[in-house]
Amino acid sequence: MGRIAVAAVVSMWAIPVSILVNRIVPNPYMDEIFHVPQAQRYCRGDFTYWDPMITTPPGLYYLSLAYVASLFPGMWFAKAVQSFSLLCSTTILRSTNTVFAIVCGILVYDLLILLRPTMSERKATLYAIVLMLYPVHWFFTFLYYTDVASLTAVLAMYVASLKEEYWISAMLGAFAILIRQTNAVWMVFIAANGAITYTENLYEKVCVRRNHNGIVFEGNNLLLDRTDIPTDRGLRRRKMSSSINTNDLSKFETSGDSLCHAPGFVDEILDTALKLWCLKWKVLISFAPFIVVALAFLAFVIWNGSIVLGAKEAHVVSPHLAQLMYFGLISAAAFAPLYFNLGQAAALYHSFRRNKVLGSSLVLVALTVGFTSVHFFSIAHPYLLADNRHYTFYIWRKVIQVHWMMKYLLVPLYVYSWFSIISILGKARNRIWVLSFFISCALVLVPAPLIEFRYYTIPFYFLILHSQVTNYVKWLTVGTLYVAVNMFTMTMFLFRPFHWDHELGTQRFIW
């Protein structure tokens, strides 16, 4: 019932707004001037042509072909079109993303249920609807871009992985990469964490069985009687003082005494590595499809000489460390009621206060990295400076560059945002998951020289889906803010048209 409700509500805004957009802006807009003609070439059966300005693979065009093929019989019988190629209009191609937006909403609902089994259908439905209103995702639902299809493919891959359907997940991962190359990082992220979860669930059944003498590993090739072996909780127990006898130890274990404290991060990594090694062949067999896809993608990058297909000179891999700072702040601001409130700020303060030396050191290191990033590794891409149809154009000029000190004054906000993100994720996921998420964000964002909010969409959804926000007021507040931003954006898009600035002779547009 929840899936139907999400699909119905998303359709209620997606279809009418799509009709409005196509009526007022019928011609290709922004990057659609590249994507639409390329898809239309495919519709005519010309698979040899490739626009050199297109940077992403042709996955979206293949999906559009399948979608148009499903519509063609009915359209042909109704005499709406005479040929297949005539059906590939800008309007029909845009509607591909409208369909994917509905599917995406259903996938978000499924993920909420899978990640939080105790959540009610009503809450999952509300949360999924709010997330479908996320402004960047919402706006590009109505244009022929790769973003909506890319997010849908990644989320479908994640759903399949959580259901332990790894072969299906890997195939979806391959198609996600065919839509956008950076999805290779998210495929590895999903596969790695899926392998860890798979190992945790299988470890006790295969590798360990308990008896009175200790722990016996499968095959009887290793017999140990130690207290620092991983247990069924997935934790590595610290060695107890020799003054504590066996009876005392059992009391401490059952009572949850502080002496049996949680392991350190290194212990957690070693514990996971030991379990993966114990089950290495089973893991390799189960996750072999992911390895094949990853190797195929690596071979493509080597053959192509770059991760992008076209316009390579405009998308050179660059050490854009500041991009990671921007993502932290934008994502936290996109869910401000959770991240920017007195309760969260107080929680961070107390966590650092409990260990002043470590806390002060972490803050000092984070601030140093932040200042270094914005000073030495902040890039102003020509596209950012030339095209004022993007919010990033105004944020760069009116905020970051309004004064030479502003980019440094924003560093504490970047640092707070990331500490807050890590803190909230740490309440729901283990530290290895949080670290792998951070590394994945860095691998996707740091090499990108252009500041573009669309690049933040997939990591933002991973972030919110795992943040375990259960407060109705916060979700309703966020939903209201999203609706306001979407209305403003769509009003500007539809009723304040842009015109080419012939005098400047650049991609800059004026009102």
C-alpha angles and dihedrals in degrees: 000000000000092000092051091049093050092047091048095049094045089049090052092066102023097059100045093044090048090054091049093048093049092048096051100031104030097155127076112279131205109327090002086084086074102033099047097052090045092053090046090054088056090049088057090052095253103136095157097070120087127178106231090215093064112096101183129074122259098259094115091052092052090051089050091051091054091046094049090046089057090053098042101078093054093043091048094050089048088052091235091131134018099205140025094245093055089061091062095085123148090257095053093044091051090051088064088075092046089060091046091050089058092047089047091056090053091050092051089052091051091049092052090053093046095047095042109031092177093058116111121239090243093057093043090051093050094046093048092051092050092050090051087059092059099135100232093048092041096053096048090050086082099048132066098254131130096242102089094043090046093052091045092052093048093048091047088052090051093049091052091049093051088051088052092242092136099166091054090045091053092050090051088048091054090052091046088056089048087059097044128000098219088066085081086077092052091047090055090045092053093043094048094050090041089055091051092050091045090052094048091052095046100037099085093045095051112020106032137045124167129230136158094273099054135268125337119199122217114280092024088256094129127036118187136171102187135131095221095068116113112265132207090276090066091244131123112232119223117236111263125227114275089237090070112085127212095266092051090049092054089051091052091048095050096041095049092234117184091250087073091059128166115280126256120255093258090052090051092052092047091048092052092045091051092051093047090050092050090053097032097128095046090047093048092050094047095045098035092109090061090050091051092051092047092050091047090052091048090051090051092052091050092047093045094045090224141043091243125068104212139015089033093165090060095047104046113158106258135179093249098166092161088067089072090053091052092050092053094052097041093048093047090047090049087062097029098155088064101041105028105053135106093249093057093044091050091048091054091046093052093046090056093041092057089066106023097178096050093038093050091047092051093049092047093050092046092050091048091051090046095051091044091050097051093042102045104015105041113116129198103202116206090238090056092053097042107047118062095183090093131077089227089065091062096038090054095047102033100036116016096035099032089101132005091243097051096083088055094045089057093057095086088054091051091050093046090049093053094044088050092048092050092045094052094043089049090062091060106029136038121259095257090058092049092048092048090050091053092048091048091051089050093049092051100040109030097063092051111095095192121079103227127159090210088071089061097056102090096043089046091057091048088050097051096040089058099040094085096219107177102165111115093204093056093049093047091047091051091046091052092050091049092052091050093050092046093051092049093047094048092046091053091045096049105033105029101058122193126230130206113259101227093178094060092041092210138104090272114122129202130204 
